[in-house]
Amino acid sequence: MPNKRQQYGKESESIAVRYLKKNGYKILEQNYRNQLGEIDIIAKDKKSLVFVEVKARRSGGYGSPKWAVTPKKQRKISMVALFYLKATKQNNVKARFDVVAISSSQDNPRIELIKNAFELAYG
């Protein structure tokens, strides 16, 4: 049984999926995992394959959720994305990294989509 934090994370990802679909994204994968880590959402947006990280905060005490995608996290997501591209034989596809930042206040979440939030990070 998931704890409150895990449950909040699942709810936030569901909110992000609905938001992305409403904005024209086609969801290909959710919670894609391999031995290197996880990507929350893999989607298609017109011409690009999009790797989406979802970050959510219940309060502003720790700052905006968009700042939680640290350089270390960016490198990890990049490595998982490269593995995904190789595993699915998508060598020459246009891809980008987006972040969906969700700030909750009761039943009214504030959603911010940051397209091209970061570049492919190595090392």
Number of C-alpha atoms within 10 A of each C-alpha: 5 9 8 9 9 11 12 15 17 15 13 23 22 14 16 26 22 13 16 20 14 10 10 12 19 17 16 12 14 16 13 15 13 12 7 12 15 17 21 20 22 22 21 18 16 10 9 14 20 25 22 26 25 25 23 23 21 14 13 11 7 10 11 15 20 21 11 15 18 11 11 12 14 19 18 19 24 24 19 21 25 14 15 17 16 11 10 9 10 13 10 7 11 10 20 19 22 20 25 25 25 23 22 16 12 8 6 8 16 11 17 16 17 15 13 15 16 17 13 16 14 10 7
